[in-house]
């Protein structure tokens, strides 16, 4: 499922900000955004741009040039949307009137639109990303193999309805480790080592390949595939190390924390993942909590944001948490396996660049 970076949403609440005369706090989905006074009223439809959106250079966005303009060899020019703090309030994303975009205004007048409609591609919005460091990945040889999905989790604030999908289910909460997504996979085409977006060549430029070889992961996975007559086996995790994401876990050497195991294209249960990792000598992401009926304990986005706060064992501010059913379940809401992340607001304010 591709991330809905720009969409049509309804503003369900607007409230004043203490000590501020010209700005207000508007609520959309599970997010809150600082907006200009008299720009919107409760119940208005608007274009919502999520955190991590990279907006194209066009006149409608020029007001952000001094605060948000970025230029990189990887993405080119544009405007990055990130969390900000204004008058003591956190602002998470950008809200703009539909009327400011001719293509959306035409759609409204002639075809109509639905609340939640994705307009990411229509407005030329991309996800803000930085180049993966060559020291963690290596030489790119292709896109991700078919059984290695992208590892972006849906943020709870973007789909608050996900909380209720956990009603009556056994769930687990794991720590969201702050590193770089890496995967290993076996299918009929062989053994694959991948980063977030690409497959890498087996050469000396890949520190992750070095870790895989040192720990004998390929041999262990090949033996497992043969023993259980599997067509594919994929293991995904977060590579954390000095030189990656400022090493906020304060590690002295690389470590790979597994968060997903797939057998024949299907995500396995928590119990099976833990057993496989134990057999392979792999480290899983820390499991913070296992419980039943998530919404009875954490009924709101605010409750989950409070739950996501904390620090890593060595003192760095924790990025957040990931919540999944212990037995995988499909979600109609996100058209994918049920899973969501809750990013710590204090982490966002402290660490976004």
Residue frames as qw, qx, qy, qz and C-alpha x, y, z in Angstrom:
[[0.000, 0.888, 0.459, 0.000, 0.00, 0.00, 0.00],
 [0.406, 0.387, -0.028, 0.827, 1.47, 3.35, -1.06],
 [0.233, -0.435, -0.504, 0.709, 1.35, 6.09, 1.53],
 [0.089, 0.825, 0.481, 0.284, -1.39, 8.71, 1.20],
 [0.448, -0.123, -0.167, 0.869, 0.75, 11.82, 1.54],
 [0.175, 0.084, -0.023, -0.981, -1.84, 14.29, 0.24],
 [0.074, -0.402, -0.903, -0.131, -5.57, 13.77, 0.62],
 [0.310, -0.478, -0.199, -0.798, -8.94, 15.50, 0.95],
 [0.369, -0.260, -0.796, 0.403, -9.95, 15.54, 4.62],
 [0.299, -0.778, -0.353, -0.425, -12.57, 17.17, 6.84],
 [0.143, 0.337, -0.511, 0.778, -11.53, 19.47, 9.70],
 [0.513, -0.492, -0.693, -0.120, -13.48, 18.13, 12.66],
 [0.482, -0.773, -0.301, 0.283, -12.33, 20.58, 15.30],
 [0.382, 0.580, -0.113, 0.711, -10.75, 24.04, 15.55],
 [0.565, -0.727, -0.328, 0.213, -9.61, 25.49, 18.86],
 [0.065, 0.962, -0.177, 0.198, -7.76, 28.61, 20.02],
 [0.757, 0.101, -0.359, 0.536, -4.12, 28.68, 21.03],
 [0.445, -0.821, -0.240, 0.266, -3.43, 30.42, 24.30],
 [0.359, -0.669, 0.183, 0.624, -1.59, 33.68, 23.79],
 [0.288, -0.011, 0.639, 0.714, -1.98, 33.61, 19.98],
 [0.362, 0.553, 0.273, -0.699, -4.29, 36.00, 18.11],
 [0.426, 0.558, -0.401, -0.589, -3.50, 35.11, 14.52],
 [0.386, 0.225, -0.873, -0.194, -3.31, 31.30, 14.53],
 [0.795, -0.205, 0.212, -0.531, -5.56, 28.41, 15.58],
 [0.221, -0.277, 0.935, 0.026, -5.23, 24.66, 16.04],
 [0.747, 0.205, -0.208, -0.597, -7.13, 22.57, 13.48],
 [0.519, -0.216, 0.820, -0.102, -7.71, 18.84, 13.91],
 [0.722, 0.387, -0.340, -0.461, -7.88, 16.44, 10.96],
 [0.813, 0.065, -0.578, 0.037, -7.90, 12.65, 11.34],
 [0.756, -0.543, -0.254, 0.262, -5.64, 12.07, 14.36],
 [0.552, 0.161, -0.035, 0.817, -3.38, 15.02, 13.54],
 [0.103, -0.898, -0.294, 0.310, -3.32, 18.65, 14.61],
 [0.536, 0.343, 0.213, 0.741, -2.10, 21.55, 12.47],
 [0.128, -0.592, -0.198, 0.771, -1.54, 25.20, 13.16],
 [0.325, 0.564, 0.564, 0.508, -3.54, 27.33, 10.69],
 [0.068, 0.157, -0.019, 0.985, -4.19, 31.02, 10.13],
 [0.207, 0.417, 0.615, -0.636, -7.18, 32.55, 11.87],
 [0.523, 0.570, 0.146, -0.617, -10.27, 32.75, 9.60],
 [0.158, 0.391, -0.779, -0.464, -8.65, 30.39, 7.06],
 [0.380, -0.153, -0.883, -0.229, -10.95, 27.49, 7.96],
 [0.561, -0.306, 0.292, -0.712, -13.99, 26.72, 10.07],
 [0.417, -0.108, 0.880, -0.198, -15.06, 23.43, 11.65],
 [0.691, 0.424, 0.544, -0.215, -16.52, 21.05, 9.08],
 [0.392, 0.779, -0.312, -0.378, -14.55, 22.48, 6.15],
 [0.943, 0.171, 0.173, 0.229, -12.93, 20.17, 3.64],
 [0.032, -0.901, 0.388, 0.192, -9.25, 20.84, 2.99],
 [0.803, 0.414, -0.404, 0.144, -6.13, 19.36, 1.44],
 [0.655, -0.695, 0.295, -0.024, -4.03, 17.70, 4.12],
 [0.618, 0.579, -0.504, 0.169, -0.31, 17.06, 3.49],
 [0.884, -0.444, -0.125, 0.082, 1.20, 14.55, 5.90],
 [0.394, -0.771, 0.468, 0.176, 4.52, 14.76, 7.66],
 [0.561, -0.229, 0.688, 0.399, 7.34, 13.60, 5.33],
 [0.582, 0.721, 0.373, 0.050, 5.59, 14.99, 2.24],
 [0.382, -0.315, 0.320, 0.808, 7.95, 16.58, -0.30],
 [0.403, 0.775, 0.399, -0.281, 5.97, 19.18, -2.23],
 [0.625, 0.375, 0.327, 0.602, 6.92, 20.32, -5.73],
 [0.177, -0.322, -0.006, 0.930, 8.06, 23.82, -6.52],
 [0.042, 0.582, 0.629, 0.514, 4.90, 25.64, -7.57],
 [0.044, -0.499, 0.050, -0.864, 3.42, 29.06, -6.67],
 [0.670, -0.566, -0.289, -0.384, 0.97, 27.67, -4.10],
 [0.853, -0.380, -0.233, 0.273, 3.84, 26.51, -1.88],
 [0.469, 0.548, -0.179, 0.669, 6.18, 29.49, -2.19],
 [0.403, -0.789, 0.092, -0.455, 5.13, 30.82, 1.22],
 [0.899, -0.420, 0.100, 0.065, 7.20, 27.96, 2.70],
 [0.699, 0.588, -0.247, 0.323, 10.44, 28.80, 0.90],
 [0.012, 0.723, -0.490, 0.487, 12.22, 30.32, 3.89],
 [0.616, -0.424, 0.517, -0.416, 11.20, 27.54, 6.28],
 [0.850, 0.016, 0.501, -0.162, 10.89, 24.34, 4.25],
 [0.651, 0.683, -0.279, -0.178, 12.81, 24.56, 0.96],
 [0.694, -0.396, 0.574, 0.182, 15.16, 21.65, 0.33],
 [0.642, 0.645, -0.346, -0.229, 17.36, 20.59, -2.55],
 [0.648, -0.400, 0.645, 0.073, 19.05, 17.20, -2.85],
 [0.140, 0.388, -0.776, -0.478, 20.72, 15.16, -5.57],
 [0.144, 0.140, 0.978, -0.058, 18.23, 12.40, -4.80],
 [0.197, 0.647, 0.712, -0.189, 14.89, 14.27, -4.98],
 [0.251, 0.518, 0.313, 0.756, 15.73, 17.61, -6.54],
 [0.038, -0.172, 0.234, -0.956, 13.99, 20.78, -5.35],
 [0.443, -0.522, -0.633, -0.361, 10.88, 21.05, -3.22],
 [0.313, -0.537, 0.306, -0.721, 9.36, 21.80, 0.16],
 [0.433, -0.038, -0.880, 0.193, 9.59, 19.32, 3.02],
 [0.578, -0.569, -0.099, -0.576, 6.74, 18.99, 5.51],
 [0.519, 0.028, -0.749, 0.412, 7.84, 18.06, 9.03],
 [0.463, -0.711, -0.511, 0.136, 6.65, 18.47, 12.61],
 [0.226, 0.468, -0.163, 0.839, 7.02, 21.97, 14.02],
 [0.342, -0.566, -0.618, 0.425, 6.28, 23.68, 17.32],
 [0.059, 0.466, 0.169, 0.866, 4.48, 27.02, 17.25],
 [0.388, -0.493, 0.158, -0.763, 3.38, 28.90, 20.35],
 [0.379, -0.292, 0.771, -0.421, 3.83, 25.74, 22.40],
 [0.831, 0.237, 0.337, -0.375, 1.68, 23.60, 20.08],
 [0.398, -0.203, 0.785, 0.428, 2.95, 20.84, 17.84],
 [0.605, 0.549, -0.049, -0.575, 1.87, 21.17, 14.20],
 [0.533, -0.149, 0.813, 0.182, 1.86, 17.91, 12.27],
 [0.432, 0.418, 0.700, 0.385, 1.46, 18.44, 8.57],
 [0.010, 0.172, -0.159, -0.972, 0.01, 21.18, 6.39],
 [0.302, 0.613, 0.715, -0.149, -3.64, 22.14, 5.71],
 [0.033, -0.202, 0.306, 0.930, -4.51, 24.19, 2.63],
 [0.567, 0.429, 0.307, -0.633, -7.84, 25.23, 1.05],
 [0.652, 0.287, 0.666, 0.221, -8.98, 23.13, -1.91],
 [0.380, 0.892, 0.227, -0.090, -9.64, 26.34, -3.85],
 [0.168, -0.822, 0.415, 0.353, -5.91, 27.09, -4.06],
 [0.352, -0.220, 0.831, 0.371, -5.35, 24.17, -6.44],
 [0.495, 0.324, -0.273, -0.759, -6.99, 24.48, -9.88],
 [0.402, 0.104, -0.874, -0.252, -6.92, 20.73, -10.54],
 [0.087, -0.243, -0.877, 0.405, -8.74, 20.05, -7.26],
 [0.302, 0.364, 0.243, -0.847, -11.20, 22.87, -7.75],
 [0.489, 0.234, -0.548, -0.637, -12.10, 21.46, -11.18],
 [0.307, -0.054, -0.950, 0.029, -12.52, 18.02, -9.65],
 [0.083, 0.305, 0.669, -0.673, -14.81, 19.47, -6.99],
 [0.385, 0.370, -0.008, -0.845, -16.93, 21.34, -9.54],
 [0.588, 0.311, -0.497, -0.557, -17.31, 18.65, -12.19],
 [0.625, 0.069, -0.775, -0.056, -16.63, 15.20, -10.76],
 [0.697, -0.636, 0.032, -0.331, -16.86, 15.68, -7.02],
 [0.359, 0.435, -0.755, 0.336, -14.53, 14.09, -4.49],
 [0.784, -0.455, -0.415, -0.085, -14.71, 11.88, -1.44],
 [0.389, -0.815, 0.373, -0.216, -13.34, 12.54, 2.03],
 [0.755, -0.363, 0.529, 0.135, -10.09, 10.62, 2.26],
 [0.793, 0.595, 0.103, 0.078, -9.48, 10.74, -1.48],
 [0.681, -0.359, 0.272, 0.578, -5.79, 10.42, -2.32],
 [0.429, 0.901, 0.060, 0.005, -4.44, 13.34, -4.37],
 [0.608, -0.571, 0.356, 0.421, -0.74, 12.61, -3.84],
 [0.566, 0.109, 0.566, 0.590, 0.06, 11.91, -7.51],
 [0.237, 0.828, 0.447, 0.242, -2.31, 14.57, -8.82],
 [0.152, -0.987, 0.047, 0.015, -0.41, 17.27, -6.91],
 [0.631, 0.599, -0.388, 0.305, 3.02, 15.82, -7.61],
 [0.479, -0.722, 0.396, -0.304, 3.79, 15.05, -3.97],
 [0.753, 0.240, -0.596, 0.143, 6.54, 12.57, -3.09],
 [0.782, -0.594, -0.152, 0.114, 7.86, 11.12, 0.13],
 [0.012, 0.890, -0.431, 0.151, 10.83, 12.93, 1.64],
 [0.968, -0.155, 0.043, 0.190, 13.75, 10.55, 1.70],
 [0.075, -0.845, 0.500, 0.176, 17.49, 10.85, 1.99],
 [0.667, 0.448, -0.589, -0.087, 19.96, 8.68, 0.15],
 [0.927, -0.373, 0.016, 0.021, 20.79, 5.43, 1.89],
 [0.191, -0.813, 0.536, 0.124, 24.41, 5.51, 3.00],
 [0.704, 0.442, -0.544, -0.117, 26.65, 3.31, 0.87],
 [0.047, 0.416, -0.828, 0.372, 28.23, 1.94, 4.05],
 [0.543, -0.004, 0.657, -0.523, 24.95, 0.31, 5.11],
 [0.811, 0.414, 0.179, -0.372, 23.63, -0.82, 1.77],
 [0.585, -0.200, 0.648, 0.445, 26.16, -1.34, -0.98],
 [0.051, 0.208, -0.584, -0.783, 25.95, -1.51, -4.75],
 [0.638, 0.319, 0.349, -0.609, 22.37, -1.45, -6.07],
 [0.123, -0.119, 0.881, 0.441, 21.54, -4.25, -8.53],
 [0.213, -0.358, -0.743, -0.524, 17.77, -3.89, -8.79],
 [0.488, -0.426, 0.032, -0.761, 14.45, -3.11, -7.18],
 [0.479, -0.274, 0.705, -0.446, 13.04, -5.14, -4.32],
 [0.125, -0.014, -0.964, -0.235, 12.26, -8.82, -5.06],
 [0.450, -0.381, -0.502, -0.633, 8.56, -9.72, -5.17],
 [0.670, -0.491, -0.556, 0.038, 8.42, -11.12, -1.62],
 [0.434, -0.215, -0.328, 0.811, 10.14, -8.13, 0.03],
 [0.003, -0.853, -0.461, -0.243, 7.48, -5.47, 0.68],
 [0.134, 0.572, -0.207, 0.783, 8.23, -1.88, 1.58],
 [0.466, -0.285, -0.725, 0.421, 8.29, -1.54, 5.34],
 [0.120, -0.260, 0.104, -0.953, 6.43, 1.74, 5.82],
 [0.118, -0.428, -0.854, 0.272, 3.85, 1.32, 8.59],
 [0.125, -0.702, -0.406, -0.572, 0.66, 3.38, 8.62],
 [0.093, 0.155, -0.490, 0.853, 0.74, 6.05, 11.31],
 [0.083, -0.504, -0.814, 0.276, -2.11, 5.82, 13.79],
 [0.064, 0.540, 0.186, -0.819, -2.74, 9.55, 13.42],
 [0.198, 0.222, -0.565, -0.770, -3.34, 9.07, 9.68],
 [0.566, -0.189, -0.677, -0.432, -5.92, 6.30, 10.24],
 [0.301, -0.320, 0.586, -0.681, -7.39, 6.59, 13.75],
 [0.852, -0.018, -0.063, -0.519, -9.97, 3.95, 12.83],
 [0.623, 0.299, -0.716, 0.100, -7.24, 1.32, 13.03],
 [0.166, -0.313, 0.702, -0.618, -7.51, 1.40, 16.82],
 [0.738, 0.010, 0.298, -0.605, -10.98, -0.15, 16.71],
 [0.792, 0.328, -0.466, -0.219, -9.78, -2.89, 14.35],
 [0.288, 0.317, -0.825, 0.369, -7.84, -4.28, 17.31],
 [0.616, -0.278, 0.283, -0.680, -11.04, -4.75, 19.34],
 [0.940, -0.093, 0.179, -0.274, -11.19, -8.27, 20.77],
 [0.819, 0.443, -0.318, 0.179, -7.77, -9.21, 19.37],
 [0.749, -0.516, 0.080, 0.408, -4.61, -10.21, 21.19],
 [0.409, 0.882, -0.099, 0.212, -2.01, -7.59, 20.28],
 [0.752, -0.336, -0.059, 0.564, 1.64, -6.82, 20.89],
 [0.095, 0.993, -0.067, -0.008, 3.55, -3.57, 21.09],
 [0.836, -0.002, 0.040, 0.547, 7.16, -3.48, 19.91],
 [0.253, -0.744, 0.084, 0.613, 9.74, -0.72, 20.06],
 [0.630, 0.764, 0.092, 0.108, 10.26, 1.17, 16.81],
 [0.701, -0.366, 0.186, 0.583, 14.01, 1.04, 16.38],
 [0.209, 0.930, -0.057, -0.298, 15.72, 4.03, 14.83],
 [0.499, -0.357, 0.634, 0.471, 17.84, 2.78, 11.96],
 [0.365, 0.427, -0.496, -0.662, 17.62, 1.68, 8.33],
 [0.872, 0.112, 0.306, -0.365, 15.28, -1.00, 7.00],
 [0.190, 0.490, -0.809, -0.263, 17.09, -4.08, 5.66],
 [0.891, 0.041, 0.222, -0.395, 15.79, -7.49, 4.55],
 [0.066, -0.352, 0.900, 0.248, 17.06, -10.92, 3.58],
 [0.779, 0.258, 0.197, -0.536, 14.99, -13.22, 1.38],
 [0.224, -0.190, 0.903, 0.312, 15.08, -16.54, -0.43],
 [0.727, 0.414, 0.217, -0.503, 12.89, -17.43, -3.41],
 [0.896, 0.272, 0.327, 0.132, 13.22, -19.42, -6.62],
 [0.498, 0.817, -0.113, 0.268, 15.65, -16.80, -7.92],
 [0.637, 0.228, -0.458, 0.577, 18.08, -17.23, -5.05],
 [0.482, -0.562, -0.422, 0.524, 19.20, -15.30, -1.98],
 [0.170, 0.754, 0.193, 0.604, 18.58, -11.55, -1.75],
 [0.412, -0.426, -0.371, 0.715, 19.92, -8.81, 0.51],
 [0.104, 0.701, 0.428, 0.560, 17.94, -5.57, 0.38],
 [0.105, -0.066, -0.337, 0.933, 17.61, -2.09, 1.82],
 [0.324, 0.440, 0.485, -0.683, 14.43, -0.04, 2.02],
 [0.562, 0.631, 0.007, -0.535, 14.07, 0.38, -1.75],
 [0.578, 0.615, -0.498, -0.199, 16.66, -1.76, -3.53],
 [0.981, -0.140, 0.056, 0.125, 18.45, -5.08, -3.71],
 [0.107, -0.875, 0.456, 0.120, 22.22, -4.99, -3.17],
 [0.759, 0.452, -0.465, 0.051, 25.15, -6.79, -4.73],
 [0.881, -0.434, 0.004, 0.191, 27.32, -9.17, -2.73],
 [0.592, 0.541, -0.206, 0.561, 30.47, -7.06, -2.44],
 [0.538, -0.150, -0.455, 0.693, 32.73, -5.38, 0.09],
 [0.028, -0.312, -0.003, -0.950, 30.80, -2.09, 0.02],
 [0.617, -0.476, -0.336, -0.530, 27.85, -3.53, 1.94],
 [0.081, -0.373, 0.729, -0.569, 28.25, -3.61, 5.70],
 [0.768, -0.061, 0.283, -0.572, 24.90, -5.38, 6.00],
 [0.872, 0.302, -0.369, -0.108, 26.08, -8.16, 3.64],
 [0.308, 0.459, -0.717, 0.425, 29.13, -8.45, 5.89],
 [0.451, -0.247, 0.566, -0.644, 26.90, -8.89, 8.94],
 [0.892, 0.136, -0.015, -0.431, 24.77, -11.49, 7.11],
 [0.741, 0.391, -0.538, 0.095, 27.86, -13.49, 6.20],
 [0.058, 0.448, -0.708, 0.543, 29.47, -13.25, 9.63],
 [0.532, -0.122, 0.559, -0.624, 26.33, -14.64, 11.26],
 [0.087, -0.032, 0.970, 0.227, 25.64, -17.31, 8.65],
 [0.502, 0.327, 0.364, -0.713, 22.10, -16.14, 7.96],
 [0.570, 0.388, -0.465, -0.555, 22.04, -17.36, 4.36],
 [0.312, 0.164, -0.936, -0.003, 23.00, -20.91, 5.28],
 [0.174, 0.164, 0.788, -0.568, 20.48, -21.03, 8.14],
 [0.536, 0.396, 0.126, -0.735, 17.69, -19.73, 5.94],
 [0.513, 0.350, -0.661, -0.421, 18.51, -22.10, 3.09],
 [0.136, 0.043, -0.970, 0.198, 18.44, -25.06, 5.46],
 [0.321, 0.286, 0.590, -0.684, 15.08, -23.92, 6.87],
 [0.560, 0.410, -0.211, -0.688, 13.58, -23.52, 3.40],
 [0.441, 0.248, -0.836, -0.213, 14.71, -27.03, 2.45],
 [0.008, 0.033, 0.909, -0.415, 13.50, -28.59, 5.70],
 [0.337, 0.440, 0.582, -0.596, 10.00, -27.12, 5.38],
 [0.375, 0.345, 0.718, 0.474, 9.78, -27.18, 1.56],
 [0.084, 0.782, 0.285, -0.549, 9.08, -23.44, 1.34],
 [0.560, 0.656, 0.319, 0.393, 8.81, -21.44, -1.87],
 [0.228, 0.682, -0.130, 0.683, 9.97, -18.25, -0.16],
 [0.599, -0.592, -0.386, 0.376, 11.24, -16.99, 3.18],
 [0.232, 0.679, -0.024, 0.697, 11.72, -13.29, 3.95],
 [0.546, -0.572, -0.408, 0.456, 13.03, -11.72, 7.14],
 [0.184, 0.752, 0.099, 0.626, 12.85, -7.96, 7.62],
 [0.592, -0.594, -0.336, 0.428, 14.40, -5.81, 10.30],
 [0.038, 0.992, -0.045, 0.113, 15.99, -2.52, 11.26],
 [0.774, 0.147, -0.205, 0.581, 19.75, -2.17, 10.94],
 [0.280, -0.956, 0.009, -0.089, 21.05, 0.09, 13.70],
 [0.828, -0.019, -0.039, 0.559, 24.71, 1.06, 13.96],
 [0.281, -0.649, 0.072, 0.703, 27.19, 3.89, 14.39],
 [0.101, -0.192, 0.536, 0.816, 26.76, 6.12, 11.32],
 [0.133, -0.423, -0.774, -0.452, 23.06, 5.34, 10.81],
 [0.334, -0.755, -0.407, -0.390, 20.44, 7.94, 11.84],
 [0.095, -0.739, 0.371, -0.555, 22.89, 9.51, 14.32],
 [0.533, 0.031, -0.805, 0.260, 23.02, 6.17, 16.17],
 [0.413, -0.526, 0.128, -0.733, 20.37, 7.22, 18.67],
 [0.917, -0.312, -0.224, -0.105, 20.49, 3.75, 20.24],
 [0.188, -0.830, 0.512, -0.120, 24.14, 4.53, 21.07],
 [0.992, 0.005, 0.113, 0.055, 25.40, 1.20, 19.78],
 [0.322, -0.705, 0.534, 0.338, 29.11, 0.41, 19.53],
 [0.140, -0.176, 0.860, 0.458, 28.66, -2.08, 16.67],
 [0.476, -0.003, -0.444, -0.759, 25.94, -2.93, 14.09],
 [0.274, 0.134, 0.898, -0.318, 22.84, -4.83, 15.18],
 [0.332, -0.101, -0.600, -0.721, 19.85, -5.97, 13.14],
 [0.327, 0.099, 0.687, -0.642, 16.46, -6.07, 14.88],
 [0.081, -0.200, -0.865, -0.453, 13.91, -8.33, 13.17],
 [0.368, 0.163, 0.370, -0.837, 10.28, -7.17, 13.07],
 [0.788, 0.313, 0.027, -0.530, 8.71, -9.32, 10.31],
 [0.264, -0.219, 0.908, 0.242, 9.05, -12.90, 9.08],
 [0.704, 0.355, -0.063, -0.612, 7.19, -14.05, 5.95],
 [0.392, -0.131, 0.899, 0.149, 6.80, -17.68, 4.88],
 [0.262, 0.372, 0.800, 0.391, 5.46, -18.32, 1.36],
 [0.019, 0.420, 0.310, 0.853, 4.43, -14.68, 1.13],
 [0.518, -0.689, -0.394, -0.320, 2.45, -14.62, 4.39],
 [0.061, -0.614, 0.490, -0.616, 3.42, -12.83, 7.60],
 [0.585, -0.168, -0.779, 0.152, 3.80, -15.30, 10.47],
 [0.536, -0.781, -0.288, -0.143, 2.55, -14.92, 14.05],
 [0.165, -0.845, 0.413, -0.296, 4.54, -13.32, 16.84],
 [0.816, -0.381, 0.430, -0.069, 5.17, -16.73, 18.40],
 [0.895, 0.318, 0.200, 0.242, 6.52, -18.18, 15.14],
 [0.351, 0.849, -0.190, 0.346, 8.68, -15.12, 14.48],
 [0.408, -0.762, 0.448, -0.228, 10.23, -15.34, 17.94],
 [0.902, -0.160, 0.398, 0.042, 10.91, -19.07, 17.52],
 [0.776, 0.552, 0.075, 0.296, 12.54, -18.66, 14.09],
 [0.129, 0.881, -0.294, 0.348, 14.71, -15.79, 15.31],
 [0.646, -0.596, 0.458, -0.133, 15.79, -17.83, 18.32],
 [0.928, 0.094, 0.325, 0.155, 16.74, -20.76, 16.06],
 [0.636, 0.660, 0.043, 0.397, 18.63, -18.48, 13.65],
 [0.583, -0.324, -0.186, 0.721, 20.39, -16.50, 16.39],
 [0.131, 0.524, 0.261, 0.800, 18.68, -13.28, 15.31],
 [0.087, -0.263, -0.508, 0.815, 17.67, -10.39, 17.58],
 [0.028, 0.689, 0.658, 0.302, 14.07, -9.22, 17.41],
 [0.090, -0.567, 0.038, -0.818, 12.77, -5.75, 18.07],
 [0.005, -0.022, 0.762, -0.648, 12.00, -5.41, 21.81],
 [0.367, -0.502, -0.685, -0.381, 8.47, -6.61, 22.66],
 [0.049, -0.302, 0.383, -0.872, 7.19, -4.08, 25.19],
 [0.489, 0.053, 0.510, -0.705, 3.70, -5.40, 25.83],
 [0.233, -0.142, -0.877, -0.395, 1.27, -8.21, 24.93],
 [0.282, 0.174, 0.559, -0.760, -2.39, -7.74, 25.74],
 [0.155, 0.442, 0.856, 0.219, -6.00, -8.11, 24.63],
 [0.054, 0.839, 0.530, 0.108, -8.48, -5.64, 23.16],
 [0.453, 0.101, -0.029, 0.885, -6.26, -2.63, 22.48],
 [0.104, -0.553, -0.218, -0.798, -9.06, 0.01, 22.37],
 [0.630, -0.671, -0.381, -0.086, -10.19, -0.89, 25.88],
 [0.679, -0.457, -0.107, 0.565, -6.77, 0.17, 27.19],
 [0.235, -0.314, 0.234, 0.890, -5.73, 2.79, 24.62],
 [0.396, 0.640, 0.648, -0.113, -8.99, 4.13, 23.13],
 [0.273, 0.947, 0.085, -0.150, -7.60, 7.28, 21.49],
 [0.660, 0.583, -0.158, 0.447, -4.67, 8.55, 19.48],
 [0.144, -0.811, 0.326, -0.465, -3.73, 10.70, 22.47],
 [0.830, -0.447, 0.302, -0.144, -3.54, 7.63, 24.73],
 [0.933, 0.196, 0.101, 0.283, -1.28, 5.86, 22.24],
 [0.364, 0.773, -0.211, 0.476, 0.95, 8.92, 21.87],
 [0.457, -0.729, 0.383, -0.336, 1.46, 8.90, 25.61],
 [0.949, -0.161, 0.271, 0.019, 2.22, 5.16, 25.44],
 [0.794, 0.516, -0.018, 0.321, 4.79, 5.77, 22.68],
 [0.010, -0.904, 0.314, -0.289, 6.87, 8.17, 24.73],
 [0.877, -0.433, 0.160, 0.132, 10.07, 6.96, 26.33],
 [0.064, 0.817, -0.553, -0.152, 13.77, 6.38, 25.79],
 [0.833, 0.278, -0.477, 0.029, 15.98, 3.62, 24.44],
 [0.852, -0.434, -0.210, 0.206, 17.90, 1.63, 27.08],
 [0.657, -0.037, -0.062, 0.750, 21.06, 3.63, 26.50],
 [0.184, -0.537, -0.265, 0.780, 19.36, 6.98, 26.83],
 [0.003, 0.005, 0.449, 0.894, 18.33, 8.22, 23.35],
 [0.513, 0.228, 0.265, -0.784, 14.74, 9.45, 22.82],
 [0.450, 0.163, 0.875, 0.079, 12.63, 6.53, 21.53],
 [0.096, 0.003, -0.537, -0.838, 11.20, 6.91, 18.01],
 [0.646, -0.065, 0.003, -0.761, 7.93, 5.27, 18.98],
 [0.512, -0.061, 0.832, -0.205, 6.09, 1.94, 18.91],
 [0.419, 0.109, -0.672, -0.601, 4.54, -0.48, 16.42],
 [0.565, 0.001, 0.621, -0.543, 1.32, -2.36, 17.20],
 [0.465, 0.170, -0.727, -0.476, 0.21, -5.60, 15.55],
 [0.892, -0.221, 0.051, -0.391, -2.10, -8.53, 16.31],
 [0.457, -0.477, 0.750, 0.044, -0.14, -11.53, 17.63],
 [0.557, 0.249, 0.762, 0.217, -1.90, -13.55, 14.89],
 [0.059, -0.138, 0.369, 0.917, -1.81, -11.61, 11.60],
 [0.310, 0.631, 0.672, -0.235, -5.14, -10.19, 10.42],
 [0.302, 0.346, 0.448, 0.767, -6.07, -8.38, 7.23],
 [0.017, 0.549, 0.348, -0.759, -7.30, -4.79, 7.51],
 [0.376, 0.671, 0.572, 0.286, -9.88, -3.54, 5.02],
 [0.089, -0.950, -0.130, 0.271, -9.21, 0.01, 6.15],
 [0.125, -0.775, 0.466, 0.409, -5.62, 0.12, 4.91],
 [0.859, 0.454, -0.139, -0.190, -5.93, -2.77, 2.42],
 [0.432, 0.516, -0.688, 0.270, -3.01, -4.55, 4.03],
 [0.643, -0.264, -0.671, 0.260, -2.15, -6.64, 7.05],
 [0.383, -0.881, -0.190, -0.201, -3.25, -4.91, 10.25],
 [0.685, -0.174, -0.178, 0.684, -0.37, -2.94, 11.73],
 [0.064, 0.937, 0.131, 0.317, 0.26, 0.64, 12.79],
 [0.579, 0.045, -0.331, 0.744, 3.02, 2.80, 14.17],
 [0.263, -0.934, -0.239, -0.026, 2.79, 5.55, 16.75],
 [0.576, 0.385, -0.193, 0.695, 5.69, 7.98, 16.45],
 [0.459, -0.582, -0.392, 0.544, 6.72, 9.76, 19.62],
 [0.175, 0.940, 0.196, 0.216, 5.99, 13.49, 19.22],
 [0.416, -0.852, 0.246, 0.201, 8.92, 14.39, 21.46],
 [0.695, -0.103, 0.521, 0.484, 11.20, 12.37, 19.17],
 [0.464, 0.683, 0.419, 0.378, 9.87, 14.22, 16.12],
 [0.054, -0.995, -0.035, -0.080, 10.48, 17.63, 17.63],
 [0.547, -0.705, 0.375, 0.251, 13.94, 16.73, 18.89],
 [0.605, -0.225, 0.646, 0.406, 15.29, 14.81, 15.91],
 [0.600, 0.672, 0.407, 0.147, 13.67, 15.95, 12.65],
 [0.416, -0.380, 0.253, 0.787, 16.08, 17.85, 10.47]]
